[in-house]
């Protein structure tokens, strides 16, 4: 038979534990509400230089399917990148950072890429911060929109979208310059 006193102590202990976790939960909720009120929208524009030719390419092919060379859409090609991000469309423009990641040609019917990259800022007001973009880029469409799925530093908890517009493409070398307009909500 259970003695009444230990059972009473057990019930008091459970009640005390529940109360303290409940107050910590409400404090956590108020912190979340405070953060939501401090959400910011940041818009920036930069130019992404995909250099795949010449002596110092910023992109390298790391895989391809057996049929990639005969595919009209380069289906199966995967390229890893460490592309310069500049303030203007020329390489002589101020360097803002690097786009590091990869893209893969994933469409049989159009030249559609799966993009996975981090914009890593190495100068300016966003220095030390990153923005992560993950999405589809159908490169011959005038404006392509891809989601921003995260970030770090000033862009912690980032979400938003990036619009890509091709500025220059060399159809012989396949080098390209793409303008990115990025809209990011963050805390």
C-alpha positions in Angstrom: 0.0 0.0 0.0 1.3 3.5 -0.9 1.7 5.9 2.0 -0.2 9.2 1.6 2.8 11.5 2.4 5.1 10.3 -0.4 2.3 10.5 -2.9 1.5 14.1 -1.8 5.2 15.0 -2.2 5.3 13.4 -5.7 2.2 15.4 -6.8 3.7 18.6 -5.4 7.0 17.9 -7.3 5.1 17.3 -10.6 3.0 20.5 -10.1 6.1 22.6 -9.4 8.0 21.3 -12.4 5.0 21.9 -14.7 4.7 25.5 -13.4 8.3 26.4 -13.9 8.4 24.9 -17.5 5.1 26.7 -18.2 6.6 30.1 -17.1 9.7 29.5 -19.2 7.5 28.6 -22.1 5.5 31.9 -21.9 8.8 33.8 -21.6 10.0 32.0 -24.7 6.8 33.0 -26.5 7.2 36.6 -25.6 10.7 36.6 -26.9 9.5 35.1 -30.2 6.8 37.8 -30.5 9.5 40.5 -29.8 11.7 39.1 -32.6 8.8 39.0 -35.1 8.3 42.8 -34.5 12.0 43.4 -35.3 11.9 41.6 -38.7 13.6 43.6 -41.4 13.4 43.6 -45.2 16.7 44.0 -47.0 17.0 44.3 -50.8 20.4 44.1 -52.6 21.6 43.7 -56.1 24.8 42.0 -57.2 26.3 40.4 -60.3 27.2 36.7 -60.4 30.1 35.9 -62.7 30.1 32.2 -63.9 33.5 31.8 -65.5 33.8 28.3 -67.0 36.5 28.9 -69.6 40.0 30.2 -69.7 43.0 29.6 -67.3 41.2 30.5 -64.1 37.6 29.3 -64.2 35.3 29.8 -61.2 33.2 26.8 -62.1 34.2 23.3 -62.7 32.3 20.3 -64.1 32.3 17.5 -61.5 29.9 15.0 -63.2 28.0 14.3 -66.3 25.7 11.7 -67.6 26.7 9.4 -70.5 24.2 11.3 -72.7 25.1 14.9 -71.6 27.2 15.6 -74.7 24.3 14.7 -77.0 21.5 16.3 -74.9 20.2 19.6 -76.2 19.7 20.7 -72.6 23.0 19.4 -71.1 20.9 17.1 -69.0 23.1 15.4 -66.3 25.9 18.0 -66.1 26.9 19.1 -62.6 29.1 22.1 -62.0 30.6 23.2 -58.7 31.1 27.0 -58.3 33.1 29.6 -56.5 31.8 32.6 -58.5 32.7 36.2 -57.9 29.8 38.5 -56.8 30.4 42.1 -57.8 28.6 45.4 -57.4 28.4 46.0 -61.2 28.3 43.8 -64.3 32.1 44.0 -65.0 34.8 42.1 -63.2 36.5 45.4 -62.5 33.6 46.4 -60.3 33.9 46.2 -56.5 34.0 42.6 -55.2 31.2 42.0 -52.7 31.8 38.3 -52.1 31.5 34.8 -53.6 28.7 32.5 -54.7 29.7 29.0 -53.6 27.7 25.8 -54.3 26.7 23.9 -57.4 24.2 23.7 -60.2 23.0 20.8 -62.1 21.2 20.6 -65.5 18.1 18.7 -64.5 15.6 19.3 -67.3 15.1 17.1 -70.4 12.9 19.7 -72.2 14.5 23.1 -71.5 17.8 24.4 -70.1 16.7 24.2 -66.4 19.2 24.2 -63.6 18.8 23.1 -60.0 20.8 25.8 -58.0 22.2 25.3 -54.5 24.5 28.1 -53.4 25.5 30.4 -50.6 26.2 34.1 -51.3 29.1 34.8 -49.0 29.8 38.4 -48.3 33.4 39.4 -47.8 33.2 43.2 -47.9 30.8 46.1 -47.4 28.0 46.3 -44.8 27.1 42.5 -45.1 30.7 41.4 -44.6 30.7 38.0 -42.8 27.1 37.2 -43.6 25.6 34.7 -46.0 22.4 34.1 -47.9 21.4 30.6 -49.1 19.5 30.2 -52.4 18.0 26.9 -53.5 15.8 26.5 -56.5 15.1 26.2 -60.2 16.7 28.4 -62.8 15.4 28.1 -66.3 18.3 30.2 -67.8 16.7 31.3 -71.1 13.7 32.9 -69.2 14.0 36.6 -68.8 13.4 36.7 -65.1 13.8 33.6 -62.9 12.8 33.5 -59.3 14.4 31.3 -56.7 13.7 31.0 -52.9 16.1 32.3 -50.2 15.9 29.5 -47.6 18.3 30.8 -44.9 21.3 32.8 -44.0 23.8 33.7 -41.3 25.2 36.8 -39.6 23.1 39.8 -40.4 20.8 37.4 -42.4 20.1 34.9 -39.6 16.7 33.3 -40.0 16.5 34.7 -43.6 13.7 33.9 -46.0 12.8 35.6 -49.2 13.4 35.4 -52.9 16.1 36.1 -55.6 15.3 37.2 -59.1 17.9 36.4 -61.7 18.3 38.2 -65.0 21.1 37.2 -67.5 23.2 40.3 -68.3 25.8 38.7 -70.6 26.3 35.2 -71.9 29.0 34.1 -74.3 27.5 31.2 -76.3 30.9 30.0 -77.3 32.7 29.9 -73.9 29.4 29.6 -71.8 30.7 32.3 -69.5 27.8 34.3 -68.1 27.1 37.3 -65.9 23.8 37.2 -64.1 22.2 40.1 -62.2 20.6 39.0 -58.9 18.0 41.1 -57.1 17.6 39.6 -53.7 14.8 40.4 -51.2 15.4 39.0 -47.7 13.3 39.1 -44.6 15.4 38.5 -41.5 15.8 39.5 -37.8 
